[in-house]
């Protein structure tokens, strides 16, 4: 545990790692101890048999690989293969319903305006392929009506 505390201190003071990241390292180390962390391969097997998801196991592996590299260990665990999930897409009927949607005249004017805005955002996303965060960041300067174009500006991380 003393070596792990040194690892945390170095990350905090020398690399200026955020407190959330330090908590993540601590969680990875807790998983190492919880699932019998003596042998790296057996550790992964124990987590898998305990029902820990592959995504979580890979997250723990990532954190522990950073620790092992820092501590000078030569081994590095490989990540488990994750199932590729195919995102659901709109059917032709669903797409037609979305395009032909009519917000209608509601007695609640604010609700009606919000439905119109949401509908226009959905149609713009469908037509341009822009992300929702890009659509929400559009300003007047990003729109060229003469050229029928919208300049999408992504958010930096």
Beta strands, then each sheet from edge to edge (+ up, - down):
strand 1: 143-144
strand 2: 149-150
sheet 1: 1+ 2-
end
